Structure formats: C-alpha cells, structure tokens
C-alpha cells in the first residue's frame, strides 16, 4: 500500500464494516468480488461471470456503453440516483487505472442516500 500496512484480515474487516454495496469488475468485464453489504441483489455465482450477463436484457446495452466509456477514458466516474426497494440510492462507477494509466476495471459503489443524508427519505 502507498501509506501504511494492512493484513488481509484487516482489509476484510474494513470492507465489511462499510455501509456500501461495492462490486469490482476487472478489465475483462468479469465480476471478481463484491462486498457483504448489499443493496442490489448479487449471487455467489455472479463472481466469475461477465458483468453484462448479470443484468437484465433491457439494461445490458447501457451497462456495456458505460463500461466502454470508462475503459476508453471518456469518463473516469459516472454517477446516478435511482430507486431500489423504495429507497433512494446513489450509484457511482469509478474507472480503475494502474500507475501507467492502463484500465484495470471498474468499481461500482452504491449507498442509500439516507445513510449519509437522513432527510432524503423523509
């Protein structure tokens, strides 16, 4: 790590404590990992699958376009607000690039807006 040192178990504890729905998709569009805190449904079988295939037929073109834009550097971040299970959710996608600028994948971060702004669901 650039600053400090964490043991793998400490990383697991930290990621498990965050009230965020995190999903990492690698540069080949393969779902590699997701956090235990869930807003959107994920199944253990999603790990190892093409992320496009984890979405409905209707949303696949938009997901593919978004990933292409992140990969190609058209965007580094994409943000959306949507309703999920009656709650307002902020979804952010971050292009992950190595020190040489090569695309390494995308991190999806979702959180209920009320977790950071309780008035949002009032």
N, C-alpha and C positions, 0 to 999 in steps of 0.2 A: 504494500500500500504506500501511497505517497507520504502519508503522515500517520505515524503510529503503527500498531500491530494488533491484529485480532486473530484469535483462534477460530477455527471453523465453527465450533460450538457457540462461540460468542456472536459470530455473524448470524447463525441460525436464530439465536435468541433475539437479537436486534430486529431482524427482518420479521420475526413472528410477533413482535410487540407493536409494530407499526400498524395503525388503523388504515392501511392502504391495501388495495387489491392490485398486486404487481404481477405482471407477466413478462417474461423475457423470451423474445423470438430472435433466433440467430440470423446470420446473413443469408442462409438458405431458406428462410421463411419457416423454419422448424421451431415449434414450441419446445423450449428447453427446460423451462421452470416456471412455476407460479407460486405465489405466497399463500400461506394458510388462511389469511383474512380474505374472504370472498364477498364481492358484491355481484359479480357476474358468475354464472354457473361455469365451472370447469370440471372435467372428469380426469382421473389419473391417466386414462387412455389418450388424453389430448397431448400429453408430453410425447414428443417424437413425431407428431402429426404436422402436416403443413397447416399453418395458421389459417389460410384461406378456407380450408375444408372444415374448420371449426366454427364457421359462420353460416348463417342461412343463405340460401341461394340468392335472395334479394340483396343482401348486404355484401356479397363477395366482390362484385366489381368495385365498390367504394373502398373496401379494405385493400384490395390489390393496388388501386390507384394511390392510396395513402402510403402504402409501403414503398411503392416505386418512387414517390416524391421524396420520401425520407432517404431512401437509398441513393437517389440521384443528386441529393443536395439541394433540391428545390425548396425543401423545408428542413429545418432541424428539429422543430417542435410543431405539433398540431394539438389544438385544444378544442373540446366540445363540451357542451352541457346537455344532458339527456335525463329522461325519467327512467328509473328502474325500480320496479316493485314499489311504486308510489313515492319514491324518494328522488330528489334532485341529485344527480351525480356529475361531478367534474371528471372528464376523462382526458388524459394528456398522453401523447406519444412522443418519445424522445429518440432521435436517431443516435445510435451509439457508434462512435468512431474511435479508432486507436490513435496513437500518437502521430502516426503518419497520415491520418485523415481517411484511412480506409474504413468503409462501412462494415460494422461488426454485428449489427442487428438493431432491434428496436425494443425499448422498454415501454410498456403500457402501464400507466399509473392511474387508478381510479379511486375516488373517495367521495363519500357522501358529503355534500356541501354543508349539511347541518353539523357534521363533525368539527368543522372549522368556523362555521358561521351559523349558530343555532337558530337565529331568526329566519333563516332561509326556508324552513319547513313550517313556519308559523302562519 
